[in-house]
Every structure is written in C-alpha cells, then in structure tokens.
Amino acid sequence: MKKRIIILLVITISSWSYSQNWKTNFDDAKQEALKQNKNILLVFSGSDWCAPCIKLDNVVWKSEAFKSESEKCWVIYKADFPKKKANQLSAELTESNKNLAEKYNRNGSFPLVILLDKTGKTIGMTGFKNISATDYIQLIHSLEKK
C-alpha cells in the first residue's frame, strides 16, 4: 500500500511541475490574446503516435523554461490529433481541431508550430527541431521578428 501511495505522489508532483496553461478552446485563446495583447502559439500534435511530437513535448513544452516564457509571451493552444482510442478527445474538441487544421495546417504536418498574432493571422511557423528548449524558445521568438 505504501508503495502505491508513493508512486501516486511522484506522478502527481511530476505532473504539477509540467503543468502548462494550454487553452482547450481556441476562441477563448483568441479572446485572451486580444485581452493580454499577446501572440498565440498554435501547436499541431499527434500526441500518441508522432515520435517528433512526443519528443518536442518532452524536451520543449514540458520544460520549465517554456512554461516560464509562455506565461510571459504567448497564449498557447495545442490542436491534438491522437489515434489511440484511450486518448480520444471530445467530439467538440476533435471538430474544433479539424477546423483549425483546415485553416492553418492543410498539408497535415506534424508537429507544426505556428505563431499567430492576437487576431489569428499567421506570423510564422516551424516544425520539429532537435534542439534544446532554450534554443526552441529563441526560434519561436525569431518568428516574431520576421
């Protein structure tokens, strides 16, 4: 019993340290971006089947550096397209993500990271890069300067 409690505690603590402020509704993300005068970071991900997406998640999105920087600079939204039955999203969220893909990711690229202005206009985009979280954050900032 003690072992189970310890394992649950470790899982809970590790999920707290990696919690991000990913929005779950794109319209809400746009409203927040307008209100806070921030750009939107839109990430297209296949969280349970796309190896580069999973690596980007582990190296960049879950890093303390990204958490800190994103809170200051961007409103973040992940349009996820999981394949495993256990990871399926609600019908409403699935439909919303499909609509975003039709508008911003017509080629179906995964991962695709798009920086949008507060109104939803594309500023720049990138994909997977095998670099550190700090370097990836700088890459995102470089999109703002183009």
SELO-544770 format. One record per residue (C-alpha): residue in one letter; z, x, y. Coordinates in nm, 4 decimals. Example, Ala and Ser with C-alpha at 12.3 -4.5 7.8 and 13.67 -1.06 7.14 Angstrom:
<nodes>
NODE  aa        pz        px        py
NODE   A    0.7800    1.2300   -0.4500
NODE   S    0.7140    1.3670   -0.1060
</nodes>
This chain:
<nodes>
NODE  aa        pz        px        py
NODE   M    0.0000    0.0000    0.0000
NODE   K    0.0892    0.2813    0.2420
NODE   K   -0.2476    0.4457    0.1746
NODE   R   -0.4340    0.1249    0.2688
NODE   I   -0.2375    0.0880    0.5905
NODE   I   -0.3087    0.4480    0.6865
NODE   I   -0.6808    0.4049    0.6146
NODE   L   -0.6931    0.0860    0.8238
NODE   L   -0.5087    0.2606    1.1052
NODE   V   -0.7543    0.5529    1.1018
NODE   I   -1.0521    0.3169    1.1060
NODE   T   -0.9029    0.1144    1.3914
NODE   I   -0.8215    0.4208    1.6018
NODE   S   -1.1647    0.5751    1.5451
NODE   S   -1.3379    0.2535    1.6454
NODE   W   -1.1291    0.2397    1.9650
NODE   S   -1.2390    0.5888    2.0627
NODE   Y   -1.6025    0.4969    2.0098
NODE   S   -1.5984    0.1547    2.1700
NODE   Q   -1.8706    0.1135    2.4240
NODE   N   -1.9384   -0.1535    2.6766
NODE   W   -2.2674   -0.2635    2.5177
NODE   K   -2.3667   -0.6029    2.6519
NODE   T   -2.4517   -0.8721    2.3999
NODE   N   -2.6592   -1.0892    2.6322
NODE   F   -2.9496   -0.9387    2.8256
NODE   D   -2.9343   -1.1958    3.1058
NODE   D   -2.5675   -1.1086    3.1540
NODE   A   -2.6624   -0.7392    3.1581
NODE   K   -2.9159   -0.8041    3.4344
NODE   Q   -2.6631   -1.0053    3.6346
NODE   E   -2.4060   -0.7277    3.6031
NODE   A   -2.6654   -0.4653    3.7008
NODE   L   -2.7500   -0.6634    4.0153
NODE   K   -2.3841   -0.7154    4.0992
NODE   Q   -2.2915   -0.3492    4.0474
NODE   N   -2.6219   -0.2067    4.1763
NODE   K   -2.6783   -0.0142    3.8514
NODE   N   -2.9776    0.0523    3.6314
NODE   I   -2.9953   -0.0923    3.2808
NODE   L   -3.0194    0.1295    2.9748
NODE   L   -3.2031   -0.0698    2.7075
NODE   V   -3.1953    0.0794    2.3578
NODE   F   -3.4138   -0.0476    2.0726
NODE   S   -3.2469    0.0422    1.7457
NODE   G   -3.2717   -0.0178    1.3741
NODE   S   -2.9036    0.0476    1.3163
NODE   D   -2.9043    0.0279    0.9376
NODE   W   -3.2468    0.1642    0.8397
NODE   C   -3.3784    0.4012    1.1106
NODE   A   -3.2463    0.7545    1.0494
NODE   P   -3.3176    0.8792    1.4060
NODE   C   -3.1477    0.5643    1.5458
NODE   I   -2.8397    0.6320    1.3363
NODE   K   -2.8302    0.9962    1.4444
NODE   L   -2.8730    0.9009    1.8106
NODE   D   -2.5881    0.6532    1.7702
NODE   N   -2.3583    0.9106    1.6106
NODE   V   -2.4422    1.2021    1.8404
NODE   V   -2.5009    1.0328    2.1756
NODE   W   -2.3953    0.6685    2.2008
NODE   K   -2.0582    0.7216    2.0309
NODE   S   -1.9752    1.0333    2.2308
NODE   E   -1.7009    1.0377    2.4912
NODE   A   -1.9493    1.1974    2.7333
NODE   F   -2.1862    0.8999    2.7044
NODE   K   -1.9040    0.6485    2.7234
NODE   S   -1.7785    0.8032    3.0451
NODE   E   -2.1221    0.8435    3.2031
NODE   S   -2.2475    0.4993    3.1058
NODE   E   -1.9435    0.3309    3.2595
NODE   K   -2.0222    0.5021    3.5908
NODE   C   -2.4006    0.4817    3.5923
NODE   W   -2.5569    0.2114    3.3777
NODE   V   -2.5251   -0.1304    3.2264
NODE   I   -2.6034   -0.0756    2.8573
NODE   Y   -2.7729   -0.3111    2.6139
NODE   K   -2.8726   -0.2402    2.2547
NODE   A   -3.1520   -0.4524    2.1070
NODE   D   -3.0787   -0.4021    1.7396
NODE   F   -3.3098   -0.4899    1.4518
NODE   P   -3.1040   -0.4457    1.1330
NODE   K   -3.2676   -0.5098    0.7957
NODE   K   -2.9708   -0.5364    0.5598
NODE   K   -2.8514   -0.8911    0.5009
NODE   A   -2.4900   -0.7951    0.5660
NODE   N   -2.5795   -0.6670    0.9150
NODE   Q   -2.7912   -0.9580    1.0348
NODE   L   -2.7362   -1.0770    1.3894
NODE   S   -2.7007   -1.4364    1.5009
NODE   A   -3.0251   -1.6328    1.5256
NODE   E   -2.9861   -1.6479    1.9033
NODE   L   -2.9376   -1.2713    1.9405
NODE   T   -3.2226   -1.1975    1.6977
NODE   E   -3.4551   -1.4189    1.9037
NODE   S   -3.3407   -1.2588    2.2286
NODE   N   -3.4059   -0.9098    2.0898
NODE   K   -3.7509   -1.0156    1.9664
NODE   N   -3.8334   -1.1427    2.3158
NODE   L   -3.7199   -0.8119    2.4652
NODE   A   -3.9380   -0.6252    2.2155
NODE   E   -4.2405   -0.8350    2.3131
NODE   K   -4.1852   -0.7403    2.6752
NODE   Y   -4.0662   -0.3792    2.6537
NODE   N   -4.1478   -0.2438    2.3053
NODE   R   -4.4822   -0.3837    2.1948
NODE   N   -4.5536   -0.0783    1.9768
NODE   G   -4.2344   -0.1281    1.7779
NODE   S   -4.0995    0.2226    1.8407
NODE   F   -3.7552    0.3075    1.7026
NODE   P   -3.5482    0.4360    1.8589
NODE   L   -3.6801    0.3586    2.2044
NODE   V   -3.4614    0.4148    2.5080
NODE   I   -3.5803    0.2505    2.8287
NODE   L   -3.4257    0.2858    3.1706
NODE   L   -3.4765   -0.0294    3.3759
NODE   D   -3.3918   -0.0969    3.7354
NODE   K   -3.1451   -0.3734    3.8127
NODE   T   -3.4260   -0.6325    3.8151
NODE   G   -3.5611   -0.5324    3.4728
NODE   K   -3.8563   -0.3181    3.5877
NODE   T   -3.9214   -0.0103    3.3733
NODE   I   -3.8302    0.3192    3.5399
NODE   G   -3.8881    0.5450    3.2391
NODE   M   -3.8484    0.5782    2.8654
NODE   T   -3.7811    0.8250    2.5897
NODE   G   -3.7115    0.8305    2.2195
NODE   F   -3.5127    1.0394    1.9784
NODE   K   -3.4487    1.3997    2.0771
NODE   N   -3.2455    1.6294    1.8560
NODE   I   -3.0196    1.7448    2.1402
NODE   S   -2.6546    1.7200    2.2367
NODE   A   -2.5038    1.4139    2.4001
NODE   T   -2.4727    1.6022    2.7303
NODE   D   -2.8393    1.7045    2.7210
NODE   Y   -2.9456    1.3491    2.6313
NODE   I   -2.7469    1.2120    2.9249
NODE   Q   -2.9266    1.4589    3.1513
NODE   L   -3.2574    1.3417    3.0027
NODE   I   -3.1712    0.9825    3.0960
NODE   H   -3.0768    1.0920    3.4481
NODE   S   -3.4087    1.2753    3.4770
NODE   L   -3.5861    0.9425    3.4211
NODE   E   -3.4164    0.8106    3.7358
NODE   K   -3.5666    1.0900    3.9437
NODE   K   -3.9298    1.0360    3.8473
</nodes>
